[in-house]
Every structure is written in C-alpha cells, then in structure tokens.
Amino acid sequence: MLRVDLRDLQHGPVETTGEVAADDALFEGLGFAFVEPVRVTGRLQATGESGYYWRGHLHARVRLECGRCLADLERPVDADISVLFSTDSETADEDPDAYPLPPTTTAIDLAPVVRDELALAVPAFPLCRPECAGLCARCGADLNAGPCGCTSAEPS
C-alpha cells in the first residue's frame, strides 16, 4: 500500500506496507536494475492541519556494475526514510525532506519518495571489492587477474 487515503488518518497513524515489482515503470531511468521486488514498510501520521509525516524503511537488491573492473555484482540496499508531506508551501520550500502537496490533496502517493530514496541509497561508484585493481587503461585487461602484457610497453 503505497497510496494512503487521508481519510484513513482520522483514526490515527496508518501502517504502510507494500512491494513494487522490480520492473515497475517507477524505476525507469535510474541506471540500475532490481533483482527482486522493492519492499517498503512505514507509518504515516498527521502532524497538524497542513502536514503528514512518514517514517519508513525500504529494502531491495540491485544489480550493478563495478566502477573499476565492470564486473557484474548484486548488493542489498536498505534505507530508513523520514519525510514530511505538507500543504504549506513555505514549509515544503524550506525543508529539503519535505514534499509539497496541493491543499486539495485527498491521498498521499509514497512511490515518488521511494524512487528518490532508492536513487540516493544506491552507491554511485560501486566496487566488487575495496581492493579491486580495475582495468588497464591501455589494453582493457582485468588487472584483478594479474598484470597485463602492456604495462612495461612504451606509450604509443
């Protein structure tokens, strides 16, 4: 459940739980692929007349490419999320963790938050291991397998 009807908050906070398919259009253009569905849990609550606070957690497994040797790798991604949704434009403009809502909002869609947080949580320069030697800049050989044949050659 990544979309919450605000009427449901009249009785108190609402627990949010959901899965987003690995190939969902929500994730297009992120530059990485998911190995399994993204699992999202959280709790949404009203914070007064103009705001709603969501604290959540997301878990995913992503398929990436090592930034040095280009080897395929999979990594878990876990992120805790704390955001404010606000119909008060001043609050939404001042707080980097706030999402603006039109005053006539009747439901909150958590999907854009999930996308944004995943984009921030996935490492921009993943490594297969910290000591990865990468590829030879001259011949492209994988230096993790040992030295390449061109390392002592004169530059061309």
PEJOGI-V842727 format. One record per residue. N is the residue number from 1. OMEGA is omega in radians with two decimals (999 if undefined). D_FIRST is the distance of its C-alpha to the first C-alpha in whole Angstrom. Layout:
BEGIN
n-><N;N>
omega-><OMEGA;OMEGA>
d_first-><D_FIRST;D_FIRST>
END
This chain:
BEGIN
n-><1;2;3;4;5;6;7;8;9;10;11;12;13;14;15;16;17;18;19;20;21;22;23;24;25;26;27;28;29;30;31;32;33;34;35;36;37;38;39;40;41;42;43;44;45;46;47;48;49;50;51;52;53;54;55;56;57;58;59;60;61;62;63;64;65;66;67;68;69;70;71;72;73;74;75;76;77;78;79;80;81;82;83;84;85;86;87;88;89;90;91;92;93;94;95;96;97;98;99;100;101;102;103;104;105;106;107;108;109;110;111;112;113;114;115;116;117;118;119;120;121;122;123;124;125;126;127;128;129;130;131;132;133;134;135;136;137;138;139;140;141;142;143;144;145;146;147;148;149;150;151;152;153;154;155;156>
omega-><3.14;3.08;-3.06;3.05;-3.07;3.08;3.13;-3.13;3.11;-3.10;3.14;-3.11;-3.13;3.06;3.13;3.11;3.11;3.04;3.06;-3.10;-3.10;-3.10;-3.13;3.13;3.10;-3.04;-3.14;3.07;-3.13;3.10;3.05;-3.10;3.12;3.14;-3.10;3.10;3.08;-3.14;-3.08;3.03;3.11;-3.11;3.12;3.11;3.10;3.13;-3.07;-3.08;-3.00;-3.06;3.12;-3.10;3.09;3.02;-3.08;3.10;3.05;3.11;3.11;2.94;-3.09;3.05;-3.09;3.09;3.12;-3.12;3.13;-3.04;3.10;3.08;3.07;3.09;3.08;3.13;2.99;3.06;3.07;-3.13;2.99;-3.04;3.03;-3.12;3.09;2.99;-3.06;3.02;3.08;-3.04;3.12;3.12;-3.12;3.13;-3.05;-3.05;-3.13;3.11;-3.12;3.08;-3.13;3.07;3.02;-3.13;-3.11;-3.10;3.08;3.14;3.08;3.10;-3.11;-3.07;3.12;3.10;3.13;3.11;-3.12;-3.09;3.07;3.13;3.13;-3.04;-3.13;-3.11;-3.14;-3.11;-3.10;3.09;3.10;3.03;-3.05;-3.11;3.14;-3.11;3.09;-3.13;3.06;-3.13;-3.10;-3.03;3.12;3.14;3.10;-3.09;3.03;3.14;-3.13;-3.12;3.11;-3.11;-3.04;-3.03;-3.14;-3.14;3.10;3.08;-3.13;999>
d_first-><0;4;6;7;10;13;15;12;14;17;17;17;14;10;9;6;5;5;8;10;13;16;18;15;17;15;17;20;23;22;25;24;22;19;21;18;14;12;11;9;9;10;11;11;15;17;20;23;23;22;20;16;16;13;14;12;13;13;15;17;20;22;25;28;31;34;35;38;39;36;35;32;30;26;25;22;20;19;18;17;16;17;17;18;17;20;22;25;26;29;26;24;27;28;26;25;21;20;19;20;19;21;22;21;17;15;12;11;9;9;10;13;13;12;15;17;17;17;20;22;21;23;27;29;32;31;34;34;36;38;41;40;44;42;44;48;48;51;50;47;47;45;47;45;47;50;52;52;56;56;56;59;60;61;59;59>
END
